[in-house]
């Protein structure tokens, strides 16, 4: 019994010692944390700001965090203010256009003077209400940014909404940001966008014409990116240039195909085929001079924009590029089995290509025709040049 009591006493003493030690360690840690926090407050004092008349504190004591948050949020606020200004300018310009229409109707005796005054008053009332509501929406978003920047939930991506620039300084080093303020530019001379084209093509030459090709399997496809630069103040003359990937597929009729080797010739396959299609993938750089209608629109804040929607246009120019690959796809039956073959880059084709291109259309849709000046194959091979026509969205 005495032995048991002694063991229990020793265990209890050990546990009490460990508990006391843990309490002392916790007290020391708490004291160290308090000292560290005091040092942080002394070194990085809590920043104070005012939002809607209320005093708020910035809880992040990281060096430079306050300045970074302020810089990001102010950039986002500036972007919102600029967006509101553009919105107001657009609405005022729209209001001006509507007033001009009312005056025109009045001059043409389509409405009375009383009706004209009522319409103008209604337009003005609606304009004031729309601008007021948009101002309230903008102010609410700005206040949200100010409130968020005082908490740990602040989203630094708000800074992405700000206008960026490119700065090179001998003192600050190099700061690279892509400029993204075209929306507020007074005059935009160059615009850009994608192009998409598809159509029909064939080869023309001394012994070749459109009737030598099967109609279903001769096709053209292109995908590119182009820039458009206005050449006059009313945007009636434009220069178009860019880069374009295109593929041209042709299939000879009568079970014939283009042979491989040092000299490419038209050869009879000798048996019936389901497919004998020759295709080339190319990269070209088109250049066009475009003529066409354009509506010049001047906004209340001085911005000038051009609208070509629903306007007729005509373009003429050319292209130059190079051939990236050539291939022949064969599909036929042999002893009851379906055979598919692909023969790649074993043709006597020219690498460089060039030609002329013209189009006419309305809005974004145009009908084009183009002709290659270069031979598809080299001089000792079959004489052939591409002729293509189709539809292009640009």
Beta strands, then each sheet from edge to edge (+ up, - down):
strand 1: 47-51
strand 2: 54-58
strand 3: 166-169
strand 4: 173-176
strand 5: 190-204
strand 6: 219-230
strand 7: 237-251
strand 8: 256-258
strand 9: 266-268
strand 10: 275-292
strand 11: 295-298
strand 12: 304-307
strand 13: 312-334
strand 14: 337-344
strand 15: 352-362
strand 16: 365-372
strand 17: 385-393
sheet 1: 1+ 2-
sheet 2: 3+ 4-
sheet 3: 14+ 13- 10+ 7- 6+ 5- 17+ 16- 15+
sheet 4: 8+ 9-
sheet 5: 11+ 12-
end
